[in-house]
Amino acid sequence: MTLYEKEQRNQLGHDWEDRFTFDILLDITGEKALPEDAWRFRGDCSFISPDYNTSIDIHYTDENRQKIMWRKPLINMLIDNAEKHGVKLCFEKTVNYPLTDGKKISGVIVDSQEIYCDLVIDALGAFSALRTNLPDSFCIEKSPERGDVFYAYRAYFDRNDYSGETGIPFEVYLCHSGEQGLSWCCTNDESVDILIGRIDPLEDDLIDFHIKKFRQSHPWTGNSVLHGGHRGIIPVRRPLAIMTAEGYAAVGDSAFMTTPMNGMGIDLSLLAGKLLAETVIKNESASAQVLWQYNRDYHLLYGAQTAKNESLKNSLLNLPPEGVSFLFSQRVVQASDLAGAGRNMNIGTLLGKFRRGMKNPGYFFKVLGGIINGAKLSKAFADAPEVYDEASVRNWQKKVQKQVLKVTRAK
Ligand SMILES: Cc1cc2nc3c(=O)[nH]c(=O)nc-3n(C[C@H](O)[C@H](O)[C@H](O)COP(=O)(O)OP(=O)(O)OC[C@H]3O[C@@H](n4cnc5c(N)ncnc54)[C@H](O)[C@@H]3O)c2cc1C
């Protein structure tokens, strides 16, 4: 197996920390422990409404406190593991196009050189040059639509004197400043981690404006960038319905494998990689039929569940800021909805939400519609045909697409 990566090895991985399930990484790499100093616990978290009047605070216990790890040691563990298992690593090599006769993928063009192989695993990220250049006949979605990805900027600034401050250290601002997206400001021991994420590309002026505003409200934020200070793209949508074809399989961000509400993609990417490897090894084939098993299993295990979360997220993006503030103040949207995929769903909780939400039926029914729509979308994903045949897979894809709730509110 050969891996082509456009960057140099030492440039790989963002210069910031991620939250994910450490046990999944340890299981996949076979390591017993993470490198020293590579990770830490994150502080308590507070979700803040667009009008700044309501906050939903999450106080973690020792058992459930979020853990975060620097991206570079994470990438190093994965690269070392790949190398240990015989993967040939080629850095500073750009994958340009898939090689195809319109029916199957037989290789890739890397820096103008044709390379033939049995299986192309597309892990080139949200705007993959492979996926966007697949033949239309494959029916694999090529480009994300507005609302499908977050354009993010993230920087860790030095931290000045913080003594006397008693607030929750990790603040997440939804529909921040009335804009479609979120921002966060997380005060750490030595730094202040600021993230600005929007569904439209970020202009430099907008980033500067928000950093200045955060400095005013969090005056302990310094001027020197200690880590990050650059942009990234985060898929925040359902996964690709069809992510495989004869000789081709997408994994990770290339197949939009994140949780739409929070953009977490590391767990899902690692799990999908493992699933794909097991499927191909077991069947000793990369035929459309075999790869479809991976495609379907991914949806049954993870895709249907995460897709549910997209409709709620998009219904919130379609509301005006005052609508989101209303839902916050009335606890129609709660921390559990924001952190996961609508887990707080017992009847008592739902009745309470209904009673409070009906104080403004317009906003309430919009978000309720999002939750109901999410359940339908999830069910459609879980109905993926058991066995691959072109016609039934495409019909199923149409049924999935019918349930998608799009972002319609303009900027
Ligand atoms: C600001 C930010 C914060 C995030 N926080 C979290 C978090 O806390 N937890 C979490 O789980 N997820 C988080 N994510 C999402 C997470 O980064 C992704 O889901 C994950 O990295 C997906 O991995 P991937 O390998 O599929 O894609 P990527 O990490 O995008 O890797 C794609 C690789 O392909 C290379 N490449 C691209 N095009 C080419 C080409 N043409 N030829 C050769 N190589 C190419 C790129 O250089 C890159 O190395 C965050 C993302 C961002 C931007």
PDBQT file of the ligand as one rigid body, heavy atoms in Angstrom, charges set to zero:
ROOT
HETATM    1  C1  LIG A 501     -10.493  24.039  13.523  1.00  0.00    +0.000 C 
HETATM    2  C2  LIG A 501     -10.799  22.574  13.511  1.00  0.00    +0.000 A 
HETATM    3  C3  LIG A 501     -11.042  21.939  14.708  1.00  0.00    +0.000 A 
HETATM    4  C4  LIG A 501     -11.379  20.580  14.729  1.00  0.00    +0.000 A 
HETATM    5  N1  LIG A 501     -11.569  19.978  15.930  1.00  0.00    +0.000 NA
HETATM    6  C5  LIG A 501     -11.839  18.661  15.982  1.00  0.00    +0.000 A 
HETATM    7  C6  LIG A 501     -11.969  17.997  17.224  1.00  0.00    +0.000 A 
HETATM    8  O1  LIG A 501     -11.805  18.594  18.295  1.00  0.00    +0.000 OA
HETATM    9  N2  LIG A 501     -12.271  16.670  17.221  1.00  0.00    +0.000 N 
HETATM   10  C7  LIG A 501     -12.446  15.968  16.067  1.00  0.00    +0.000 A 
HETATM   11  O2  LIG A 501     -12.730  14.766  16.111  1.00  0.00    +0.000 OA
HETATM   12  N3  LIG A 501     -12.316  16.580  14.855  1.00  0.00    +0.000 NA
HETATM   13  C8  LIG A 501     -12.020  17.896  14.787  1.00  0.00    +0.000 A 
HETATM   14  N4  LIG A 501     -11.868  18.513  13.572  1.00  0.00    +0.000 N 
HETATM   15  C9  LIG A 501     -12.165  17.725  12.345  1.00  0.00    +0.000 C 
HETATM   16  C10 LIG A 501     -10.978  16.841  11.987  1.00  0.00    +0.000 C 
HETATM   17  O3  LIG A 501      -9.881  17.681  11.753  1.00  0.00    +0.000 OA
HETATM   18  C11 LIG A 501     -11.266  16.022  10.718  1.00  0.00    +0.000 C 
HETATM   19  O4  LIG A 501     -12.513  15.402  10.782  1.00  0.00    +0.000 OA
HETATM   20  C12 LIG A 501     -10.180  14.956  10.503  1.00  0.00    +0.000 C 
HETATM   21  O5  LIG A 501      -8.919  15.553  10.460  1.00  0.00    +0.000 OA
HETATM   22  C13 LIG A 501     -10.433  14.216   9.218  1.00  0.00    +0.000 C 
HETATM   23  O6  LIG A 501      -9.276  13.552   8.830  1.00  0.00    +0.000 OA
HETATM   24  P1  LIG A 501      -9.005  13.227   7.286  1.00  0.00    +0.000 P 
HETATM   25  O7  LIG A 501      -7.719  12.469   7.298  1.00  0.00    +0.000 OA
HETATM   26  O8  LIG A 501     -10.191  12.638   6.664  1.00  0.00    +0.000 OA
HETATM   27  O9  LIG A 501      -8.824  14.634   6.582  1.00  0.00    +0.000 OA
HETATM   28  P2  LIG A 501      -7.673  15.740   6.763  1.00  0.00    +0.000 P 
HETATM   29  O10 LIG A 501      -7.266  15.811   8.189  1.00  0.00    +0.000 OA
HETATM   30  O11 LIG A 501      -8.223  16.930   6.082  1.00  0.00    +0.000 OA
HETATM   31  O12 LIG A 501      -6.458  15.146   5.936  1.00  0.00    +0.000 OA
HETATM   32  C14 LIG A 501      -6.436  15.189   4.531  1.00  0.00    +0.000 C 
HETATM   33  C15 LIG A 501      -4.975  15.060   4.109  1.00  0.00    +0.000 C 
HETATM   34  O13 LIG A 501      -4.920  14.976   2.699  1.00  0.00    +0.000 OA
HETATM   35  C16 LIG A 501      -3.893  15.826   2.217  1.00  0.00    +0.000 C 
HETATM   36  N5  LIG A 501      -4.276  16.219   0.854  1.00  0.00    +0.000 N 
HETATM   37  C17 LIG A 501      -5.332  17.005   0.510  1.00  0.00    +0.000 A 
HETATM   38  N6  LIG A 501      -5.386  17.119  -0.839  1.00  0.00    +0.000 NA
HETATM   39  C18 LIG A 501      -4.360  16.383  -1.312  1.00  0.00    +0.000 A 
HETATM   40  C19 LIG A 501      -3.922  16.090  -2.645  1.00  0.00    +0.000 A 
HETATM   41  N7  LIG A 501      -4.549  16.569  -3.717  1.00  0.00    +0.000 N 
HETATM   42  N8  LIG A 501      -2.849  15.280  -2.796  1.00  0.00    +0.000 NA
HETATM   43  C20 LIG A 501      -2.206  14.749  -1.705  1.00  0.00    +0.000 A 
HETATM   44  N9  LIG A 501      -2.577  15.006  -0.440  1.00  0.00    +0.000 NA
HETATM   45  C21 LIG A 501      -3.648  15.795  -0.243  1.00  0.00    +0.000 A 
HETATM   46  C22 LIG A 501      -3.873  16.990   3.189  1.00  0.00    +0.000 C 
HETATM   47  O14 LIG A 501      -2.631  17.670   3.163  1.00  0.00    +0.000 OA
HETATM   48  C23 LIG A 501      -4.137  16.280   4.520  1.00  0.00    +0.000 C 
HETATM   49  O15 LIG A 501      -2.944  15.844   5.117  1.00  0.00    +0.000 OA
HETATM   50  C24 LIG A 501     -11.498  19.855  13.512  1.00  0.00    +0.000 A 
HETATM   51  C25 LIG A 501     -11.222  20.496  12.295  1.00  0.00    +0.000 A 
HETATM   52  C26 LIG A 501     -10.856  21.841  12.293  1.00  0.00    +0.000 A 
HETATM   53  C27 LIG A 501     -10.557  22.509  10.979  1.00  0.00    +0.000 C 
ENDROOT
TORSDOF 0
